[in-house]
Amino acid sequence: MTKVMPQEIEVWYLIPALRRELARFLVADHKVSQREAAKMLGITEAAISQYISKKRGSDVKFSKEEIKKIRKSSNNIFKNQEKTMKEIYKLSKEFRGSKALCNLHKKHDSSISKDCDVCLR
């Protein structure tokens, strides 16, 4: 069995989920086109379409408080696209210790004990 590192869960699940929410807020709150949102986030227009239709990045569910933080980051990105990488990094760093990610990690690596808390440290 292959061991799955917490960092892999971040790359596979957290970053796509963050992009999903950022794309959603840019399109809904700021009324930018999918093409403009793609340019702002540095990804393809097809990826934006998949995020908005929840075909990609839908494995992580954020709390209301986390959604507020993501919305604030989308506002910062809308105002200054040069902040995109900084905002996504800030959010991923802050959310990396979440219970949701810990549960995803345990789901993808059955060798992890039920009382493991590596993701929460």
DRENPA-3360 file (N, C-alpha, C; in nm, 2 decimals, always signed):
BEGIN
1 = MTKVMPQE = +0.08/-0.12/+0.00/+0.00/+0.00/+0.00/+0.09/+0.12/+0.00 ~ +0.05/+0.22/-0.08/+0.12/+0.35/-0.09/+0.08/+0.44/+0.02 ~ +0.17/+0.49/+0.09/+0.14/+0.59/+0.19/+0.11/+0.73/+0.13 ~ +0.01/+0.80/+0.18/-0.03/+0.93/+0.13/+0.01/+1.03/+0.23 ~ +0.09/+1.13/+0.18/+0.13/+1.24/+0.27/+0.02/+1.34/+0.28 ~ +0.02/+1.41/+0.40/-0.08/+1.52/+0.41/-0.07/+1.63/+0.30 ~ +0.05/+1.65/+0.26/+0.08/+1.75/+0.15/+0.01/+1.71/+0.02 ~ +0.01/+1.58/-0.01/-0.06/+1.53/-0.13/-0.21/+1.56/-0.12;
9 = IEVWYLIP = -0.27/+1.55/-0.01/-0.41/+1.58/+0.01/-0.43/+1.72/-0.02 ~ -0.34/+1.81/+0.03/-0.35/+1.95/+0.00/-0.35/+1.98/-0.15 ~ -0.26/+1.92/-0.22/-0.25/+1.94/-0.37/-0.36/+1.88/-0.44 ~ -0.41/+1.76/-0.41/-0.51/+1.69/-0.48/-0.65/+1.75/-0.45 ~ -0.67/+1.80/-0.32/-0.81/+1.83/-0.28/-0.82/+1.98/-0.23 ~ -0.73/+2.03/-0.15/-0.75/+2.16/-0.09/-0.73/+2.27/-0.20 ~ -0.62/+2.27/-0.27/-0.60/+2.37/-0.37/-0.71/+2.38/-0.48 ~ -0.75/+2.26/-0.53/-0.87/+2.27/-0.62/-1.00/+2.32/-0.56;
17 = ALRRELAR = -1.02/+2.29/-0.43/-1.14/+2.34/-0.37/-1.13/+2.49/-0.34 ~ -1.01/+2.54/-0.31/-0.99/+2.68/-0.30/-1.01/+2.75/-0.43 ~ -0.96/+2.70/-0.54/-0.98/+2.76/-0.67/-1.13/+2.75/-0.71 ~ -1.20/+2.65/-0.67/-1.34/+2.64/-0.70/-1.41/+2.76/-0.64 ~ -1.39/+2.78/-0.51/-1.46/+2.89/-0.44/-1.42/+3.02/-0.49 ~ -1.29/+3.04/-0.51/-1.24/+3.17/-0.56/-1.31/+3.20/-0.70 ~ -1.31/+3.10/-0.79/-1.37/+3.12/-0.92/-1.52/+3.15/-0.90 ~ -1.59/+3.08/-0.81/-1.73/+3.10/-0.79/-1.75/+3.25/-0.75;
25 = FLVADHKV = -1.67/+3.30/-0.65/-1.69/+3.43/-0.60/-1.65/+3.54/-0.71 ~ -1.55/+3.51/-0.78/-1.51/+3.61/-0.89/-1.62/+3.62/-0.99 ~ -1.68/+3.51/-1.03/-1.79/+3.52/-1.13/-1.92/+3.57/-1.07 ~ -1.96/+3.52/-0.95/-2.08/+3.56/-0.89/-2.08/+3.70/-0.83 ~ -1.98/+3.73/-0.75/-1.97/+3.86/-0.67/-1.92/+3.97/-0.76 ~ -1.83/+3.94/-0.84/-1.76/+4.05/-0.92/-1.80/+4.06/-1.06 ~ -1.89/+3.96/-1.10/-1.95/+3.96/-1.24/-1.84/+3.96/-1.35 ~ -1.73/+3.89/-1.32/-1.63/+3.87/-1.42/-1.67/+3.74/-1.50;
33 = SQREAAKM = -1.62/+3.74/-1.63/-1.65/+3.62/-1.71/-1.56/+3.51/-1.67 ~ -1.59/+3.39/-1.71/-1.51/+3.27/-1.68/-1.37/+3.29/-1.74 ~ -1.36/+3.35/-1.85/-1.23/+3.38/-1.92/-1.15/+3.48/-1.83 ~ -1.21/+3.58/-1.78/-1.14/+3.68/-1.69/-1.10/+3.61/-1.56 ~ -1.19/+3.53/-1.50/-1.16/+3.45/-1.38/-1.04/+3.36/-1.40 ~ -1.04/+3.29/-1.52/-0.92/+3.20/-1.55/-0.79/+3.28/-1.55 ~ -0.80/+3.40/-1.61/-0.67/+3.48/-1.62/-0.63/+3.52/-1.48 ~ -0.73/+3.56/-1.40/-0.69/+3.61/-1.27/-0.63/+3.50/-1.18;
41 = LGITEAAI = -0.68/+3.37/-1.20/-0.63/+3.26/-1.12/-0.52/+3.19/-1.18 ~ -0.49/+3.22/-1.31/-0.38/+3.16/-1.37/-0.40/+3.01/-1.41 ~ -0.53/+2.99/-1.45/-0.57/+2.85/-1.49/-0.65/+2.86/-1.62 ~ -0.69/+2.75/-1.67/-0.77/+2.75/-1.80/-0.91/+2.79/-1.78 ~ -0.97/+2.84/-1.88/-1.12/+2.87/-1.88/-1.20/+2.74/-1.86 ~ -1.15/+2.63/-1.91/-1.21/+2.50/-1.90/-1.21/+2.46/-1.75 ~ -1.10/+2.48/-1.68/-1.10/+2.45/-1.54/-1.20/+2.54/-1.46 ~ -1.21/+2.66/-1.49/-1.31/+2.75/-1.43/-1.45/+2.69/-1.45;
49 = SQYISKKR = -1.48/+2.65/-1.57/-1.61/+2.59/-1.60/-1.63/+2.47/-1.51 ~ -1.53/+2.38/-1.50/-1.55/+2.26/-1.42/-1.56/+2.29/-1.27 ~ -1.49/+2.40/-1.22/-1.51/+2.43/-1.08/-1.65/+2.49/-1.06 ~ -1.70/+2.57/-1.15/-1.83/+2.63/-1.13/-1.94/+2.52/-1.13 ~ -1.92/+2.43/-1.22/-2.02/+2.32/-1.23/-2.00/+2.21/-1.13 ~ -1.90/+2.22/-1.05/-1.87/+2.13/-0.94/-1.82/+1.99/-0.99 ~ -1.77/+1.99/-1.11/-1.71/+1.87/-1.17/-1.56/+1.85/-1.12 ~ -1.51/+1.95/-1.06/-1.37/+1.95/-1.01/-1.37/+2.03/-0.88;
57 = GSDVKFSK = -1.29/+1.98/-0.79/-1.26/+2.05/-0.66/-1.38/+2.04/-0.56 ~ -1.46/+1.94/-0.57/-1.58/+1.94/-0.49/-1.57/+1.85/-0.37 ~ -1.45/+1.79/-0.34/-1.44/+1.70/-0.23/-1.43/+1.76/-0.09 ~ -1.39/+1.89/-0.09/-1.37/+1.96/+0.04/-1.49/+2.05/+0.06 ~ -1.55/+2.05/+0.17/-1.66/+2.14/+0.21/-1.61/+2.23/+0.32 ~ -1.62/+2.36/+0.29/-1.57/+2.46/+0.38/-1.67/+2.50/+0.48 ~ -1.63/+2.54/+0.60/-1.72/+2.60/+0.70/-1.76/+2.74/+0.66 ~ -1.86/+2.79/+0.73/-1.90/+2.93/+0.70/-1.79/+3.03/+0.72;
65 = EEIKKIRK = -1.71/+3.01/+0.83/-1.60/+3.10/+0.86/-1.49/+3.09/+0.75 ~ -1.47/+2.97/+0.71/-1.37/+2.95/+0.60/-1.41/+3.02/+0.47 ~ -1.54/+3.00/+0.44/-1.60/+3.07/+0.32/-1.58/+3.22/+0.33 ~ -1.60/+3.28/+0.45/-1.58/+3.42/+0.46/-1.44/+3.46/+0.43 ~ -1.34/+3.38/+0.47/-1.20/+3.41/+0.44/-1.17/+3.39/+0.29 ~ -1.23/+3.30/+0.23/-1.21/+3.28/+0.09/-1.27/+3.39/+0.01 ~ -1.39/+3.44/+0.05/-1.45/+3.55/-0.02/-1.37/+3.67/+0.00 ~ -1.31/+3.70/+0.11/-1.22/+3.81/+0.13/-1.10/+3.80/+0.04;
73 = SSNNIFKN = -1.04/+3.68/+0.03/-0.93/+3.66/-0.07/-0.97/+3.69/-0.21 ~ -1.10/+3.65/-0.25/-1.14/+3.67/-0.38/-1.15/+3.82/-0.41 ~ -1.19/+3.90/-0.31/-1.20/+4.04/-0.32/-1.06/+4.10/-0.34 ~ -0.96/+4.05/-0.26/-0.83/+4.10/-0.28/-0.77/+4.06/-0.42 ~ -0.80/+3.95/-0.47/-0.76/+3.91/-0.60/-0.82/+4.00/-0.71 ~ -0.95/+4.02/-0.69/-1.02/+4.11/-0.79/-0.96/+4.25/-0.79 ~ -0.92/+4.30/-0.68/-0.86/+4.43/-0.67/-0.72/+4.43/-0.72 ~ -0.65/+4.32/-0.71/-0.51/+4.32/-0.75/-0.47/+4.18/-0.78;
81 = QEKTMKEI = -0.47/+4.14/-0.91/-0.44/+4.01/-0.96/-0.30/+3.96/-0.92 ~ -0.21/+4.05/-0.89/-0.08/+4.01/-0.85/-0.08/+3.94/-0.71 ~ -0.19/+3.95/-0.64/-0.20/+3.89/-0.51/-0.25/+3.74/-0.52 ~ -0.28/+3.70/-0.64/-0.34/+3.56/-0.65/-0.26/+3.45/-0.58 ~ -0.14/+3.44/-0.61/-0.06/+3.33/-0.55/-0.05/+3.35/-0.40 ~ -0.03/+3.47/-0.36/-0.02/+3.50/-0.21/-0.14/+3.46/-0.14 ~ -0.26/+3.49/-0.20/-0.39/+3.46/-0.14/-0.41/+3.31/-0.13 ~ -0.39/+3.24/-0.24/-0.41/+3.10/-0.24/-0.31/+3.03/-0.14;
89 = YKLSKEFR = -0.19/+3.07/-0.14/-0.09/+3.02/-0.04/-0.14/+3.04/+0.10 ~ -0.18/+3.17/+0.13/-0.22/+3.20/+0.26/-0.34/+3.11/+0.31 ~ -0.44/+3.10/+0.22/-0.55/+3.01/+0.25/-0.51/+2.87/+0.27 ~ -0.43/+2.81/+0.18/-0.39/+2.67/+0.19/-0.31/+2.65/+0.32 ~ -0.23/+2.74/+0.36/-0.15/+2.73/+0.48/-0.24/+2.73/+0.60 ~ -0.34/+2.82/+0.60/-0.43/+2.83/+0.71/-0.52/+2.71/+0.73 ~ -0.57/+2.66/+0.61/-0.67/+2.55/+0.61/-0.60/+2.41/+0.62 ~ -0.47/+2.40/+0.61/-0.40/+2.27/+0.61/-0.42/+2.19/+0.73;
97 = GSKALCNL = -0.45/+2.25/+0.84/-0.48/+2.18/+0.96/-0.62/+2.15/+0.99 ~ -0.71/+2.15/+0.89/-0.85/+2.14/+0.92/-0.89/+1.99/+0.94 ~ -1.00/+1.97/+1.01/-1.05/+1.83/+1.03/-1.09/+1.77/+0.90 ~ -1.15/+1.85/+0.81/-1.19/+1.79/+0.68/-1.07/+1.73/+0.60 ~ -0.96/+1.80/+0.60/-0.84/+1.74/+0.53/-0.79/+1.62/+0.61 ~ -0.79/+1.62/+0.74/-0.75/+1.51/+0.81/-0.84/+1.38/+0.78 ~ -0.97/+1.41/+0.77/-1.06/+1.30/+0.73/-1.03/+1.25/+0.59 ~ -1.00/+1.34/+0.50/-0.97/+1.30/+0.36/-0.84/+1.21/+0.36;
105 = HKKHDSSI = -0.75/+1.26/+0.44/-0.62/+1.18/+0.45/-0.64/+1.04/+0.50 ~ -0.72/+1.03/+0.60/-0.75/+0.89/+0.65/-0.83/+0.81/+0.55 ~ -0.91/+0.87/+0.48/-0.99/+0.80/+0.37/-0.90/+0.75/+0.26 ~ -0.80/+0.82/+0.23/-0.71/+0.78/+0.12/-0.59/+0.70/+0.16 ~ -0.57/+0.68/+0.29/-0.46/+0.60/+0.34/-0.51/+0.52/+0.45 ~ -0.55/+0.39/+0.43/-0.61/+0.31/+0.53/-0.51/+0.26/+0.64 ~ -0.38/+0.29/+0.61/-0.29/+0.25/+0.72/-0.28/+0.35/+0.83 ~ -0.34/+0.46/+0.82/-0.34/+0.57/+0.92/-0.43/+0.53/+1.03;
113 = SKDCDVCL = -0.38/+0.54/+1.15/-0.47/+0.50/+1.27/-0.58/+0.60/+1.29 ~ -0.69/+0.56/+1.35/-0.80/+0.65/+1.37/-0.77/+0.77/+1.46 ~ -0.67/+0.75/+1.55/-0.63/+0.86/+1.64/-0.52/+0.94/+1.59 ~ -0.48/+0.93/+1.47/-0.37/+1.01/+1.41/-0.41/+1.15/+1.41 ~ -0.32/+1.24/+1.44/-0.35/+1.39/+1.43/-0.24/+1.46/+1.36 ~ -0.16/+1.40/+1.27/-0.05/+1.46/+1.20/-0.10/+1.58/+1.13 ~ -0.22/+1.57/+1.06/-0.27/+1.68/+0.98/-0.31/+1.80/+1.06 ~ -0.34/+1.78/+1.19/-0.39/+1.88/+1.27/-0.28/+1.96/+1.35;
121 = R = -0.16/+1.92/+1.33/-0.05/+1.98/+1.40/+0.00/+2.10/+1.33;
% end
